[in-house]
Amino acid sequence: MYDLIIIGGGPGGYAAAISAGQAGLKTALIEKKYLGGTCLNVGCIPTKLLLGYTEPIENIKHLKRLRLGDGQFSPDIKSIIKRKNNIINATQKSIAQSLKKLGVEVYTDKAFFINPQTIKLATSNKELLFKHAIIATGSKSTALPGTSFNGQTILSSTDILNLETIPSSLAIIGAGAIGLELGQFFSRLGTRIILIEALNHPAPLEDQDIGQEIQKHLKKEGWELYFQTRVEQITTTNNQVHIDLGFKTIQVEKCLLAIGRSPNTQELNLENCEINLDTRFIPVNEYLQVTKNIFAIGDVNGKIMLAHAAEDQGRYVVKFITQKITTPYFPRIIPSCIYGFPEVMSVGKKEKELKDYQVTKALLAANPIAQAHGVSSGFVKVIWQNNKVVGISAVGYKVSHLVTLATIIVSQGWTKETTHNYIFAHPTLDESLKEALLA
């Protein structure tokens, strides 16, 4: 019998497995395909690699706009895809080695529950007994009703990552992090981008002023933007995609559906553990428990669909079952970022969530590092309640670099006086955070 069985080898699953191995628990990790899950294989990591490899194009554009010079960078898309895959494969091997060193048994198979103490492997038919189990099966791309991914013209975020030819035109439905980041990659390579979003600004989970700043940049880049717009129908003829918006039809070579993600709960046979799904996501209590001995972490519980949140939840569950922690998981301050340009960073409360609050801001136009790179648009925003920091957001050049310090500040509930206790190095991007705190 295992002390802990984890279904799903993504960030939450392997973080839990590593923690369990370090704690001396007899542990099994079941992953049906690739260690690392969506994040490593078809999500966070590959998209950042693609953005990183094409960043020189963005930098040259900024310098050209300032009339400081001229130049060109022409990336080789096949070489980029090859390097991306090499890095992902190496990381998979590294994860496997770490798990092996800690004595974690890894099964490459699908798994489902027979009862609240038994999991069965679909291919080998092997039955595994457990004291505790963690469901960390993640999520998958969601298609529009009446539409399905075909891998050729109507694409998921997974499909689009392996294109080895650059489409002349790409419609992106959904202006969240996935749509914005992948849109920037292809825009840098010369693709005409059409962005369609049902809500009224890009990055709709962020405050409106953040979205407006992103929108200004997208207009400069020549993106065709449709906000508060819903797609009526998508059809494909002669390898062209036709997108009916009601008031007009758009024709493009490729269409990326980036409207959200759905939890992977099918085929787990949760009903055998008396777990009934009244909602799309697996319901958990404040300790991330589904039942007394079964937990659900990461995207599959729908609380915070971010890789680092899943990791944190995985480590928490191991501490909980080993009785090193007894307090509830929630509330938790989880930072988030959008990458590319402009970047977005957000921690804690947002204006749209609050009624009585104050806001202080610092413009990146005054920041020497942003100035040095010719990209001084954007700002850092601090949200206050009762003279304490409850939220920090930023949009602009490399603002993701502020996220850890911002998380500490929000977690500790800094006051203006707290800021004076620390030295912010000069010249750094951090100075804009200081200016926003003291504004």
C-alpha positions as CSV (number, residue, x, y, z in Angstrom):
1,M,0.0,0.0,0.0
2,Y,1.2,3.5,-0.9
3,D,1.1,6.3,1.6
4,L,0.3,8.6,-1.3
5,I,-0.7,8.2,-4.9
6,I,-0.7,11.2,-7.2
7,I,-2.6,11.2,-10.5
8,G,-1.0,13.7,-12.9
9,G,2.6,14.6,-13.4
10,G,2.3,18.4,-14.0
11,P,3.6,21.1,-11.7
12,G,1.3,20.3,-8.9
13,G,1.7,16.5,-9.2
14,Y,5.5,16.4,-9.4
15,A,5.9,19.1,-6.7
16,A,3.7,16.9,-4.4
17,A,5.6,13.8,-5.3
18,I,9.0,15.4,-4.6
19,S,7.7,16.7,-1.3
20,A,6.3,13.3,-0.4
21,G,9.6,11.6,-1.3
22,Q,11.6,14.0,0.8
23,A,9.2,13.4,3.7
24,G,9.8,9.6,3.4
25,L,6.4,8.6,2.2
26,K,5.9,5.6,0.0
27,T,4.8,7.5,-3.1
28,A,3.5,6.7,-6.6
29,L,3.1,9.2,-9.4
30,I,0.8,8.3,-12.4
31,E,1.2,10.3,-15.6
32,K,-0.5,9.2,-18.8
33,K,1.8,11.0,-21.2
34,Y,4.6,13.4,-20.3
35,L,6.1,14.5,-17.0
36,G,5.7,18.2,-16.6
37,G,2.1,18.4,-17.7
38,T,0.7,21.3,-19.7
39,C,3.0,23.9,-18.2
40,L,6.3,22.3,-19.3
41,N,5.2,20.6,-22.5
42,V,2.5,22.9,-24.2
43,G,2.0,25.9,-21.9
44,C,4.1,28.2,-19.7
45,I,7.6,27.1,-20.7
46,P,7.3,26.8,-24.5
47,T,5.4,30.1,-24.9
48,K,8.1,31.9,-22.9
49,L,10.8,30.3,-25.0
50,L,9.1,31.4,-28.2
51,L,8.7,35.0,-26.8
52,G,12.3,35.0,-25.6
53,Y,13.7,33.9,-28.9
54,T,11.8,36.6,-30.8
55,E,12.4,39.4,-28.3
56,P,15.2,41.0,-30.4
57,I,12.5,41.8,-33.0
58,E,10.6,43.8,-30.3
59,N,13.7,45.5,-29.1
60,I,14.7,46.6,-32.7
61,K,11.2,48.0,-33.2
62,H,11.4,50.2,-30.1
63,L,14.8,51.5,-31.1
64,K,13.7,52.2,-34.6
65,R,10.7,54.2,-33.2
66,L,13.1,56.4,-31.3
67,R,15.3,56.8,-34.4
68,L,18.3,55.4,-32.5
69,G,19.3,52.9,-35.2
70,D,18.3,50.3,-37.6
71,G,18.6,46.6,-38.0
72,Q,16.9,43.3,-38.5
73,F,16.6,39.9,-36.8
74,S,15.2,37.0,-38.8
75,P,14.5,34.0,-36.6
76,D,14.6,30.4,-38.0
77,I,11.2,29.0,-37.0
78,K,12.3,25.3,-37.5
79,S,15.4,25.9,-35.3
80,I,13.3,27.6,-32.7
81,I,10.9,24.7,-32.5
82,K,13.7,22.2,-32.4
83,R,15.5,24.1,-29.5
84,K,12.1,24.4,-27.7
85,N,11.6,20.6,-27.9
86,N,15.2,19.9,-26.8
87,I,14.8,22.0,-23.7
88,I,11.4,20.4,-22.8
89,N,12.8,16.9,-23.3
90,A,15.8,17.7,-21.1
91,T,13.6,19.1,-18.4
92,Q,11.4,16.0,-18.5
93,K,14.4,13.8,-17.9
94,S,15.5,16.0,-15.0
95,I,12.1,15.6,-13.3
96,A,12.2,11.9,-13.8
97,Q,15.7,11.7,-12.3
98,S,14.7,13.8,-9.3
99,L,11.7,11.5,-8.6
100,K,13.8,8.4,-9.0
101,K,16.4,9.6,-6.5
102,L,13.7,10.2,-4.0
103,G,12.2,6.7,-4.5
104,V,9.0,7.8,-6.1
105,E,7.6,5.1,-8.4
106,V,6.4,6.6,-11.7
107,Y,3.8,4.8,-13.8
108,T,3.1,5.9,-17.4
109,D,-0.5,5.1,-17.7
110,K,-4.1,6.3,-17.3
111,A,-5.6,5.8,-13.9
112,F,-9.1,5.6,-12.4
113,F,-10.6,5.0,-9.0
114,I,-12.2,1.6,-8.1
115,N,-13.0,2.8,-4.6
116,P,-11.8,5.4,-2.0
117,Q,-8.7,3.3,-1.3
118,T,-7.9,1.8,-4.8
119,I,-6.7,3.1,-8.1
120,K,-6.5,1.0,-11.2
121,L,-4.1,1.5,-14.1
122,A,-6.0,1.4,-17.4
123,T,-3.3,-0.3,-19.6
124,S,-1.6,-2.7,-17.2
125,N,-4.8,-3.4,-15.2
126,K,-2.6,-3.2,-12.1
127,E,-4.4,-2.1,-8.9
128,L,-2.7,0.2,-6.4
129,L,-3.9,0.6,-2.8
130,F,-3.4,4.0,-1.1
131,K,-3.9,5.8,2.2
132,H,-4.1,9.2,0.5
133,A,-4.5,10.3,-3.1
134,I,-4.1,13.6,-4.9
135,I,-5.9,14.3,-8.1
136,A,-3.7,16.7,-10.2
137,T,-4.9,16.0,-13.7
138,G,-4.9,19.6,-14.9
139,S,-7.0,21.0,-17.7
140,K,-7.3,21.2,-21.5
141,S,-8.2,23.8,-24.0
142,T,-11.9,24.6,-24.4
143,A,-13.6,24.9,-27.8
144,L,-16.5,27.2,-28.6
145,P,-19.9,25.5,-28.6
146,G,-20.5,23.9,-32.0
147,T,-16.8,24.1,-32.9
148,S,-14.0,21.5,-32.5
149,F,-10.2,21.7,-32.9
150,N,-9.0,20.1,-36.1
151,G,-5.3,20.7,-35.6
152,Q,-5.0,22.2,-39.1
153,T,-7.0,25.5,-39.2
154,I,-8.9,25.7,-35.9
155,L,-6.2,25.3,-33.3
156,S,-5.8,24.9,-29.6
157,S,-2.9,26.4,-27.8
158,T,-1.3,23.0,-27.9
159,D,-1.7,22.7,-31.7
160,I,-0.3,26.1,-32.5
161,L,3.0,25.5,-30.7
162,N,4.2,23.1,-33.2
163,L,3.5,25.0,-36.4
164,E,6.7,25.0,-38.5
165,T,5.3,27.5,-41.0
166,I,4.2,31.0,-40.1
167,P,0.5,31.7,-41.1
168,S,-0.1,34.9,-43.0
169,S,-3.1,35.6,-40.8
170,L,-4.3,34.4,-37.4
171,A,-7.5,35.1,-35.6
172,I,-7.3,34.7,-31.9
173,I,-10.5,34.3,-29.9
174,G,-9.9,35.2,-26.3
175,A,-7.7,38.1,-25.1
176,G,-6.3,36.5,-21.9
177,A,-2.7,35.5,-21.2
178,I,-2.7,32.7,-23.8
179,G,-4.1,34.7,-26.6
180,L,-1.9,37.7,-25.9
181,E,1.3,35.8,-25.6
182,L,0.9,33.6,-28.6
183,G,-0.4,36.5,-30.6
184,Q,2.7,38.5,-29.9
185,F,5.0,35.7,-31.0
186,F,3.3,35.4,-34.4
187,S,2.9,39.1,-34.8
188,R,6.6,39.5,-34.4
189,L,7.1,37.0,-37.2
190,G,4.9,39.0,-39.5
191,T,1.5,37.4,-39.1
192,R,-1.6,39.6,-39.4
193,I,-3.4,39.3,-36.0
194,I,-7.1,39.7,-35.4
195,L,-8.0,39.6,-31.7
196,I,-11.6,38.9,-30.7
197,E,-12.8,39.2,-27.1
198,A,-16.3,39.1,-25.6
199,L,-15.4,41.5,-22.8
200,N,-14.4,45.1,-23.1
201,H,-10.6,45.0,-23.0
202,P,-7.6,42.7,-23.3
203,A,-6.4,40.9,-20.2
204,P,-10.0,40.9,-19.0
205,L,-9.1,39.5,-15.5
206,E,-7.1,42.6,-14.8
207,D,-8.3,46.1,-14.1
208,Q,-9.5,48.3,-17.0
209,D,-6.5,50.6,-16.8
210,I,-4.2,47.7,-17.3
211,G,-6.2,46.5,-20.3
212,Q,-6.3,49.9,-21.8
213,E,-2.5,50.2,-21.7
214,I,-2.2,46.8,-23.5
215,Q,-4.7,47.9,-26.0
216,K,-2.7,51.0,-26.9
217,H,0.3,48.9,-27.7
218,L,-1.7,46.3,-29.8
219,K,-3.1,49.2,-31.9
220,K,0.5,50.5,-32.5
221,E,1.4,47.0,-33.6
222,G,-1.4,47.0,-36.1
223,W,-3.6,44.3,-34.6
224,E,-7.2,44.3,-35.7
225,L,-9.2,44.4,-32.4
226,Y,-12.8,43.5,-31.7
227,F,-13.9,43.9,-28.1
228,Q,-17.4,43.2,-26.7
229,T,-17.7,40.9,-29.7
230,R,-19.0,37.4,-29.7
231,V,-18.4,34.8,-32.4
232,E,-21.6,33.5,-34.0
233,Q,-20.0,30.7,-36.1
234,I,-16.7,29.3,-37.4
235,T,-16.5,27.4,-40.6
236,T,-13.6,26.1,-42.8
237,T,-13.5,26.0,-46.5
238,N,-10.5,25.5,-48.8
239,N,-8.1,25.7,-45.8
240,Q,-9.5,29.1,-44.9
241,V,-11.3,29.9,-41.7
242,H,-14.4,32.0,-41.8
243,I,-15.4,33.7,-38.5
244,D,-18.9,35.1,-38.4
245,L,-19.2,38.0,-35.9
246,G,-22.8,38.8,-36.8
247,F,-22.0,42.2,-38.2
248,K,-19.1,41.0,-40.5
249,T,-17.3,37.8,-41.5
250,I,-13.5,37.6,-41.1
251,Q,-11.4,35.2,-43.3
252,V,-8.0,34.0,-42.0
253,E,-5.5,31.2,-42.6
254,K,-5.6,30.0,-39.0
255,C,-7.8,30.4,-35.9
256,L,-6.6,30.0,-32.3
257,L,-9.3,29.3,-29.7
258,A,-8.0,30.7,-26.4
259,I,-11.3,31.2,-24.5
260,G,-10.4,29.2,-21.4
261,R,-9.7,25.7,-20.1
262,S,-11.7,22.8,-18.8
263,P,-10.7,20.3,-16.1
264,N,-9.6,16.8,-16.9
265,T,-12.0,14.8,-14.8
266,Q,-13.3,12.4,-17.4
267,E,-12.5,8.7,-17.0
268,L,-11.4,9.1,-13.3
269,N,-14.6,7.3,-12.2
270,L,-15.0,9.7,-9.3
271,E,-18.4,8.3,-8.6
272,N,-16.7,5.2,-7.2
273,C,-15.4,7.5,-4.4
274,E,-18.9,9.1,-4.0
275,I,-17.6,12.3,-5.6
276,N,-20.4,13.9,-7.6
277,L,-19.5,16.7,-9.9
278,D,-22.2,19.3,-9.7
279,T,-19.9,21.8,-11.4
280,R,-17.1,21.5,-14.0
281,F,-14.4,21.5,-11.4
282,I,-13.8,19.0,-8.5
283,P,-15.1,20.7,-5.4
284,V,-12.6,21.0,-2.5
285,N,-12.8,22.3,1.1
286,E,-10.5,24.8,2.6
287,Y,-7.9,22.0,3.1
288,L,-8.1,21.0,-0.6
289,Q,-9.9,17.8,0.4
290,V,-12.4,16.2,-1.9
291,T,-13.0,13.4,0.7
292,K,-11.2,12.7,3.9
293,N,-8.3,11.0,2.1
294,I,-8.5,12.3,-1.4
295,F,-7.3,15.8,-2.5
296,A,-7.6,17.8,-5.7
297,I,-5.0,20.4,-6.6
298,G,-4.2,22.8,-9.5
299,D,-6.4,23.5,-12.5
300,V,-8.7,20.5,-11.8
301,N,-10.2,22.2,-8.7
302,G,-10.6,25.5,-10.5
303,K,-9.6,27.8,-7.6
304,I,-6.5,29.4,-9.2
305,M,-5.5,28.1,-12.6
306,L,-1.8,28.9,-12.5
307,A,1.2,26.5,-12.5
308,H,2.8,28.0,-9.4
309,A,-0.5,27.8,-7.6
310,A,-0.7,24.0,-8.3
311,E,2.9,23.6,-7.1
312,D,2.1,25.4,-3.9
313,Q,-1.1,23.3,-3.4
314,G,0.8,20.1,-3.9
315,R,3.4,21.0,-1.3
316,Y,0.7,22.1,1.1
317,V,-1.2,18.8,0.8
318,V,1.9,16.8,1.7
319,K,2.5,18.9,4.7
320,F,-1.2,18.5,5.7
321,I,-1.2,14.7,5.5
322,T,2.1,14.5,7.3
323,Q,0.6,16.7,10.0
324,K,3.3,19.4,9.6
325,I,0.5,21.9,9.0
326,T,-3.1,22.0,10.3
327,T,-4.2,25.5,9.1
328,P,-6.5,25.8,6.0
329,Y,-4.9,26.5,2.6
330,F,-7.2,29.5,1.9
331,P,-6.9,32.4,1.8
332,R,-3.6,32.5,-0.2
333,I,-2.0,35.4,-2.1
334,I,-1.1,34.1,-5.5
335,P,0.7,36.3,-8.0
336,S,0.1,36.2,-11.8
337,C,1.9,37.5,-14.9
338,I,1.4,38.0,-18.6
339,Y,4.6,37.9,-20.7
340,G,5.8,39.5,-23.9
341,F,5.4,43.2,-24.3
342,P,3.9,44.9,-22.4
343,E,4.2,42.5,-19.5
344,V,1.6,42.4,-16.7
345,M,2.1,41.6,-13.1
346,S,-0.7,41.4,-10.5
347,V,-0.8,40.5,-6.8
348,G,-3.6,40.6,-4.3
349,K,-6.7,42.7,-4.7
350,K,-7.8,44.6,-7.8
351,E,-9.8,47.8,-8.0
352,K,-12.8,46.0,-9.6
353,E,-13.1,43.8,-6.5
354,L,-13.2,46.7,-4.0
355,K,-15.4,49.6,-2.9
356,D,-13.5,51.6,-0.3
357,Y,-9.8,51.9,-1.4
358,Q,-7.1,54.3,-2.5
359,V,-4.7,54.0,-5.5
360,T,-1.2,55.4,-5.9
361,K,0.7,55.1,-9.2
362,A,4.2,55.6,-10.7
363,L,4.7,56.0,-14.4
364,L,7.4,53.9,-16.0
365,A,8.3,57.0,-18.1
366,A,10.3,58.2,-15.2
367,N,12.2,54.9,-14.7
368,P,15.8,54.8,-15.9
369,I,15.8,51.1,-16.8
370,A,12.7,51.4,-18.9
371,Q,14.1,54.6,-20.5
372,A,17.4,52.7,-21.3
373,H,15.5,50.2,-23.3
374,G,13.3,52.7,-25.1
375,V,10.1,51.3,-23.6
376,S,8.9,53.7,-21.0
377,S,5.1,53.3,-21.4
378,G,3.1,51.7,-18.6
379,F,2.9,52.1,-14.8
380,V,3.0,50.5,-11.4
381,K,-0.2,50.7,-9.3
382,V,-0.6,50.2,-5.6
383,I,-4.0,49.6,-4.0
384,W,-4.5,50.5,-0.3
385,Q,-7.1,49.9,2.3
386,N,-6.8,51.3,5.8
387,N,-3.3,52.6,4.9
388,K,-2.1,49.1,4.1
389,V,-1.2,47.6,0.8
390,V,-3.8,45.1,-0.4
391,G,-2.9,44.8,-4.1
392,I,-0.2,45.7,-6.6
393,S,-0.5,45.6,-10.4
394,A,1.9,46.8,-13.1
395,V,2.0,46.9,-16.9
396,G,5.0,47.7,-19.1
397,Y,8.6,46.7,-19.7
398,K,9.7,43.6,-17.7
399,V,7.3,44.3,-14.9
400,S,7.1,40.5,-14.2
401,H,10.5,41.1,-12.5
402,L,8.6,43.0,-9.7
403,V,6.3,40.1,-8.9
404,T,8.1,38.4,-6.0
405,L,8.8,41.6,-4.1
406,A,5.2,42.8,-4.8
407,T,3.9,39.4,-3.4
408,I,6.0,40.0,-0.2
409,I,4.7,43.5,0.2
410,V,1.1,42.5,-0.2
411,S,1.5,39.5,2.1
412,Q,3.1,41.7,4.8
413,G,0.5,44.5,4.4
414,W,3.1,47.2,4.0
415,T,2.4,50.8,5.0
416,K,4.2,53.8,3.5
417,E,6.4,53.8,6.6
418,T,7.5,50.2,5.9
419,T,8.9,51.3,2.5
420,H,11.4,53.6,4.2
421,N,12.9,50.7,6.1
422,Y,14.4,49.2,2.8
423,I,16.9,50.4,0.3
424,F,15.8,50.1,-3.3
425,A,18.8,49.8,-5.6
426,H,19.4,52.5,-8.3
427,P,19.0,52.3,-11.2
428,T,16.4,49.4,-11.2
429,L,12.9,48.7,-12.3
430,D,12.2,48.2,-8.6
431,E,12.4,52.0,-8.1
432,S,9.0,52.4,-9.8
433,L,7.5,50.1,-7.2
434,K,9.0,52.3,-4.5
435,E,7.7,55.4,-6.2
436,A,4.2,53.9,-6.4
437,L,4.3,53.0,-2.7
438,L,5.4,56.5,-1.7
439,A,3.3,58.5,-4.3
